[in-house]
């Protein structure tokens, strides 16, 4: 497996999808999802130009972050958050994509470290997924905006998987609409984390500024 080739192919697809959407590829940040991946693989991706890495599991990620110890990497926490582990997340990560309740906002803020955060929307309404309903967005956004150390940067979502090869594009359209709504109230909340290895081109079509790609970079787990 050649990580450099994989990254080159993804960047080409990002550029193509951006052109088709009438956007600049420079608006889109590639986040390498590195959960269960070794320090050597992460370092190889970093050496080929990636500077944003997403992790789901706290203990595993702390060990890797400490081992690599690079100020040139932005670490994104993209897993479910337990309030009792919020302080450790705040100490080791630059970004958190999975804000879904006031308790987590308060726990992260109490850690006293500047942190960029995204509110997770359960756009598919699946009970198995974390995130809030769209009617809860503005009240939670206000709580984040009133915190001392958290900077509200936008939204994140995990749309429902394709059924019989068909993706529910309306969920992507809804996220784009909610992102625009949030930006009207909070101008710096201009990030939309939407799209993975399977659907990032559709995410880009609907305004995504962050795509979370693991398998297409590092191969299957």
Secondary structure, DSSP 8 states (H G I E B T S, - for coil): --HHHHHHHHHHHHHHHHHHTT--GGG-EEEEE-TT--HHHHHHHHHTT--EEEES-HHHHHHHHHHH--TT-EEEE-S---GGGHHHHHHH-SEEEEE-SHHHHHHHHHTT--EEEEEEE-TT--TTS--B-GGGHHHHHHHHHTSSSEEEEEEEE-----BTTB--HHHHHHHHHHHHHHHHH-TT--EEEE--TTTHHHHHHTT-SEEEESHHHH---
